Amino acid sequence: MSSITLVEAVNLALSRAMEDDDRVVVLGEDVGINGGVFRATAGLQQRFGAERVADTPLAEGLIAGMAVGMAAEGLRPVAEIQFAGFAYTAIDQILNHAGRLRHRTQGRLSCPMVLRTPCGAGIHAPEHHSESPEAMFAHIPGIRVVYPSSPAKAYGLLLASIADPDPVVFLEPSRLYRRFKEEVEDDGEPLPVDQAFIAREGTDVTLVAWGAMLYESLKAADELAGDGHFAEVIDLATLKPIDYDTVLESVKKTGRCVVVSEAPRTASLASEISANISERALLSLLAPVERVTAWDTVTPMFRLEERYMPNAARIVGAARKVLEYQ
Amino acid sequence: MTVAATFEIRFTRYLDPTGREAAPLPSFAADARALLPDYRAMVFMRALDAKAIAMQRTGQIGTYASTLGKEAIDAGIGAVLAPNDVLLPSYRESGILMLRGVSPHRTLLYWGGDERGNVFPESPHDFPFNVPIASQMPHAAGVAYAMKLRREPRVALAMCGDGATSKGDFYEAINAAGAWKLPMVVVVVNNQYAISVPRRMQSAAQTLAQKAIAAGIACEQVDGNDLIAVRDAVGRAVELARTGRGPTLLEALTYRLSDHTTADDATRYRSADELKEQWKEEPILRLRSWLHAKGAWSPTDEQALAKDAQMHVQKMVQAYLDTPPPGSEQMFEHLYARLPRQYQSQVAELTQQEERDVEHHAG
């Protein structure tokens, strides 16, 4: 057991998966000798060789498309897109092929691949390096979208994603890459996908979040507790398919819900979750569901990113609104 | 001044349009009778194609993309590929798939709107028909990478059209194939049209083959209406790939004698004269003329083959018509290895709706 950061946990899970399964191959831009721009693949090429840890030509569509071909041919590719903002040309391959290959061949071919990419704002990165495209991926049938929020979750969920027989888009919050350390045991044990986690139990309002927004929500929960309001905080973890059992059970208990997301609001996962709660738990609701999201603007350059992303104060404001709703 | 590359593009042709030998034949063609299976396959492809168009016109299948004019390319590739190689087709390669053992009724199923048209039990590693242009090219690089990693003497052969060479996926894949020296062969079926856009408007490059030079890989042009040339050129390229000597891009020159699909009307953008001229180049007549001249084929043989082909086509049509329609639940089957529980409510919703529909119709 050692105390490691989230990015180190990604590296540890990749090492473990490559050690345990010869079929696992890592590919992407600068993942080899350089170990990835965030160091997520540091040391892997030295350990497993340049064939299994392959620096690709600079072409994101190629990276995703090659992973489809490799997976169909029996490998377990883990492809890295350097930043989520560059993943858009790879969406063609994920949407048209990765998510459909099993169905369109009626199970004859399948696509057990992982597409990893750092995402989200908050690290003062250049333009196009702070995107939150989770809703675009979550809209795609036939894939999973997984979004870890801590070193232990990154380790366990990445192992689960690599072992998954279907394609997984694995979104890594770059803001949390080095924010804190956590004890992670390198035991090769996956965490369950398709399942949300209760990060903090409470009775008065449910806060649903994922990735970096989990910590803003926990901070908000602390502040609310000061007023005597006890928030239950859910770490969604898998964004497709969403574990509504956990969400609805919590909302039925609290009667109030705030969904927090750092992606723009329109056609977002926050909207989707809100709609599901309205459809399936309306009579348990004591107030309309609130969404706290980024604005429907382009992701600004970093001087304004703190004004773009939701923070604890906005979450507290929304929580108070639903708590005080008459 | 640095001379980085100078190039000539090899062009392979053994039979001229009238079927006369234009060059000394390769050894596999020494005995003309050895090419009879290829000829028979080409005739069958054309018979099935005509039937499929008729079936579309009578509403028995949906939009269909004709293979008319590319029979030599399909037969030549089918003859060369080994069973454990991987074919990555576009949507026009039903002929190659047939030669890889896939029952042609699958082609009718596919264009009849049924995913079971992509189930190839006889050639299980081959990729399904691919519609988004050139998007199969990166898959081929991935498949070839897997083969190379495992030190397998296998080849990934990807097919695309002339229009596909304008796409990023095409260039990204041949570039990667060169960088890693992958066991990959790309055959560009240059049939002169991407729907209505003619080859000259697709690119200022003098040949499409030469796009490989920028990627640092081998390239050739081949007469795509000459079966012997296709077999020879593809055979050499596949052999290079199989023995670790790198990828090849082949541009097969042919002409789309049909409309783009049954939803297209090519008279809007090309002249009857042009089409008439191109019929003089077509691959089946060319090979038949040669087989006649070699004494390997007679009009009697031709009549018997035509009858055989019709019978076999009819069998395939019957196999298609006898396939029960898919149940609605098929939409959810094979979406995931195991359907996540979150989908059960939608499956239930669909089932209930179907029951209501049945009652509605009964009422």
Interface residues (C-beta under 8 A of the other chain):
Chain A: V25 E51 R52 A54 T56 P57 A59 G61 L62 A64 G65 M66 A67 V68 G69 M70 A71 A72 E73 G74 L75 P77 T89 D92 Q93 N96 H97 L101 R102 H103 R104 T105 Q106 G107 R108 L109 S110 P141 G142 P165 D166 D194 P241 I242 D243 Y244
Chain B: V86 L88 E115 R116 N118 V119 F120 P121 P124 H125 F127 P128 P132 S135 M137 P138 H139 A140 A141 G142 V143 A144 Y145 A146 M147 K148 L149 A156 G168 D169 E172 A173 N175 A176 A179 W180 Q330 E333 H334 L335 Y336 A337 R338 P340 R341 Q342 Y343
